[in-house]
């Protein structure tokens, strides 16, 4: 008669794996924890302001925008909160801004900072809005993201530290970059 030992080991290993997965998914990622700590500790930030038609207006120095979790939850939809404040990701091909090709500016859903000009948007085939460069280098912050066992470059809003998505080096010319953003992290301001 076969022993129950292999089955017992399998059940124990499966339970420990599931517990590790649940714990790992429920805690804040290192990137989000670092961004939260940086937001609380940092001073003002210099940004470039743009009109909705992509015209550069001026550089401004503003305080870092810091709000409590309760304030963010009141302001944002559950999906936008999960992406911007918890470094989540929306499902591919589910975002409302994926097929937007009008002239305008993509702004941060949390603080309205101008992030991407529609002139730099392209079809990447990945299921997320993609851009080959930000509207101004100082309006976004890039940082190392080691979640899910990968090393990626995370992209966040420089003013409020909202997680926007990631940048990859497989984009088109002239930069060769693909800023792969979550629709729920952005608001499209159509040029008037």
Buried (B, 14 or more C-beta within 10 A) or exposed (E): EEEEEEEEEEEEEEEEEEEEEEEEEEEEBEBBEBBBEBBEEEEEBEBBBBBBBBEEEEEEEBEBBEBEEEEBBEBBEEBBBBBBBEBBBBEEEEBEBBEBEEEBBBBBBBBBBBBBBBBBBBEBEBBBBBBBBBBBEEBBBBBEBEBEEEEBBBBBBBBBBBBBBBBBEEBBEEBEBBBBBBBBBBBBBEBE
